[in-house]
Amino acid sequence: MSIAIESLADDMYQMIAETQGKKNLKAGDLTKAMIAKHGEADCTKDLCKQAIRLLIDSERCVYSYFGGSYITLPHKEGAAPD
């Protein structure tokens, strides 16, 4: 039985939030970590791609480029109101 995409996206979001500012995660890093956590039988690369797309489309995460493409939390500008 495969894991729900929303649940997988939540796990990815939590991992990104925990490593924010310490380590930049690529899409491949997230995919490998989720397959290791949930097992190859329940979590496939295709499910991981769909979960990443869900995070990006819902604007919970964004792609950043620092010499490579990374998935990060959206940055808040210094002058932006709370």
Residue frames relative to the residue before (quaternion, step in Angstrom):
aa qw qx qy qz dx dy dz
M 1.0000 0.0000 0.0000 0.0000 0.00 0.00 0.00
S 0.3206 -0.7741 0.5149 0.1814 3.56 -0.69 1.06
I 0.5600 -0.6114 0.4582 0.3204 3.52 -1.25 0.54
A 0.5366 -0.6164 0.4656 0.3397 3.60 -1.12 0.62
I 0.5691 -0.6239 0.4191 0.3336 3.56 -1.02 0.84
E 0.6442 0.5291 -0.3272 0.4450 3.60 0.98 -0.80
S 0.6485 0.5090 -0.3054 0.4766 3.56 1.03 -0.80
L 0.6379 0.5182 -0.3095 0.4783 3.57 1.03 -0.83
A 0.6455 0.5168 -0.3116 0.4682 3.58 0.99 -0.85
D 0.6378 0.5220 -0.3230 0.4652 3.60 1.02 -0.78
D 0.6398 0.5143 -0.3182 0.4742 3.59 1.01 -0.80
M 0.6495 0.5087 -0.3115 0.4716 3.58 0.99 -0.85
Y 0.6454 0.5281 -0.3183 0.4508 3.57 0.94 -0.90
Q 0.6473 0.5162 -0.3136 0.4650 3.57 0.96 -0.87
M 0.6533 0.5105 -0.3111 0.4646 3.59 0.97 -0.83
I 0.6496 0.5052 -0.3104 0.4759 3.59 0.99 -0.85
A 0.6559 0.5163 -0.3086 0.4561 3.60 0.94 -0.88
E 0.6683 0.5120 -0.3019 0.4474 3.60 0.98 -0.82
T 0.7513 0.3819 -0.2093 0.4958 3.60 1.04 -0.73
Q 0.3793 0.7464 -0.4752 0.2704 3.61 1.27 -0.02
G 0.8155 0.2059 -0.1794 0.5102 3.57 -0.78 1.04
K 0.6995 0.4319 -0.2686 0.5019 3.59 1.21 -0.31
K 0.7955 -0.0386 0.0921 0.5977 3.54 0.95 -0.95
N 0.3220 -0.7223 0.5771 0.2039 3.56 -1.04 0.80
L 0.2168 -0.7961 0.5573 0.0931 3.56 -0.82 1.03
K 0.2897 -0.7253 0.6000 0.1732 3.53 -1.00 0.91
A 0.6748 -0.4800 0.3622 0.4279 3.56 -1.27 0.30
G 0.6475 0.5276 -0.3162 0.4499 3.59 1.00 -0.77
D 0.6160 0.5442 -0.3380 0.4585 3.57 1.08 -0.72
L 0.6605 0.5040 -0.2968 0.4707 3.56 0.98 -0.90
T 0.6445 0.5327 -0.3151 0.4489 3.55 0.96 -0.90
K 0.6715 0.4965 -0.2944 0.4647 3.59 0.87 -0.96
A 0.6666 0.5081 -0.3041 0.4528 3.58 0.94 -0.88
M 0.6800 0.4848 -0.2971 0.4629 3.60 0.94 -0.82
I 0.6292 0.5102 -0.3353 0.4810 3.61 1.04 -0.71
A 0.6487 0.5069 -0.3166 0.4712 3.59 1.01 -0.79
K 0.6784 0.5037 -0.2890 0.4500 3.60 1.00 -0.83
H 0.8076 0.3062 -0.1259 0.4879 3.57 0.82 -1.04
G 0.5093 -0.6497 0.4235 0.3730 3.60 1.21 -0.30
E 0.5842 -0.6206 0.4054 0.3304 3.55 -1.11 0.74
A 0.6180 0.5649 -0.3507 0.4195 3.59 1.10 -0.57
D 0.7652 0.3689 -0.1858 0.4938 3.60 1.04 -0.77
C 0.7828 0.2531 -0.1099 0.5577 3.60 1.15 -0.55
T 0.0729 -0.8075 0.5853 0.0007 3.57 -0.58 1.18
K 0.6635 -0.4864 0.3782 0.4246 3.56 -1.30 0.24
D 0.6363 0.5405 -0.3275 0.4424 3.57 1.02 -0.78
L 0.6403 0.5048 -0.3222 0.4809 3.61 1.00 -0.79
C 0.6421 0.5248 -0.3210 0.4575 3.58 1.01 -0.80
K 0.6316 0.5243 -0.3288 0.4670 3.60 1.01 -0.79
Q 0.6578 0.5040 -0.3056 0.4690 3.57 0.99 -0.84
A 0.6479 0.5112 -0.3190 0.4660 3.59 1.01 -0.78
I 0.6349 0.5109 -0.3263 0.4789 3.61 1.00 -0.79
R 0.6408 0.5185 -0.3252 0.4634 3.58 0.95 -0.84
L 0.6280 0.5362 -0.3232 0.4623 3.59 1.04 -0.80
L 0.6559 0.5051 -0.3062 0.4701 3.60 0.97 -0.85
I 0.6842 0.4761 -0.2885 0.4712 3.60 0.91 -0.89
D 0.6831 0.4960 -0.2924 0.4493 3.61 0.86 -0.94
S 0.6977 0.4426 -0.2722 0.4932 3.60 1.06 -0.69
E 0.4105 -0.7479 0.4200 0.3094 3.59 1.38 -0.01
R 0.3514 0.7061 -0.5282 0.3146 3.60 1.11 0.60
C 0.7756 0.1156 -0.0579 0.6178 3.57 1.20 -0.62
V 0.1845 -0.7649 0.6071 0.1107 3.56 -1.27 0.40
Y 0.4663 -0.6145 0.5416 0.3339 3.52 -1.32 0.31
S 0.0867 -0.7681 0.6332 0.0393 3.56 -1.02 0.86
Y 0.2129 -0.7751 0.5810 0.1281 3.55 -1.15 0.52
F 0.1299 0.7530 -0.6311 0.1336 3.55 -0.62 1.22
G 0.7771 -0.2352 0.1263 0.5699 3.58 0.58 1.15
G 0.7656 0.0183 -0.0303 0.6424 3.57 1.36 0.14
S 0.5232 -0.6382 0.4571 0.3316 3.59 -1.17 0.41
Y 0.0185 -0.7955 0.6039 -0.0470 3.54 -0.79 1.09
I 0.3385 -0.7004 0.5850 0.2294 3.54 -1.24 0.48
T 0.0449 0.8081 -0.5796 0.0952 3.55 -0.65 1.17
L 0.5862 -0.5118 0.4662 0.4208 3.53 -1.35 0.00
P 0.5871 -0.5741 0.4130 0.3940 3.63 -1.06 0.56
H 0.3715 -0.7247 0.5380 0.2175 3.56 -0.99 0.86
K 0.3025 -0.7282 0.5874 0.1822 3.53 -1.10 0.75
E 0.4201 -0.7031 0.5187 0.2453 3.55 -0.86 0.97
G 0.6122 -0.6004 0.3827 0.3441 3.56 -1.09 0.71
A 0.7376 0.4072 -0.2308 0.4867 3.59 1.01 -0.75
A 0.4810 0.6797 -0.4392 0.3373 3.61 1.22 -0.08
P 0.4707 -0.6793 0.4811 0.2925 3.57 -0.96 0.83
D 0.5653 -0.6098 0.4318 0.3495 3.59 -1.18 0.50
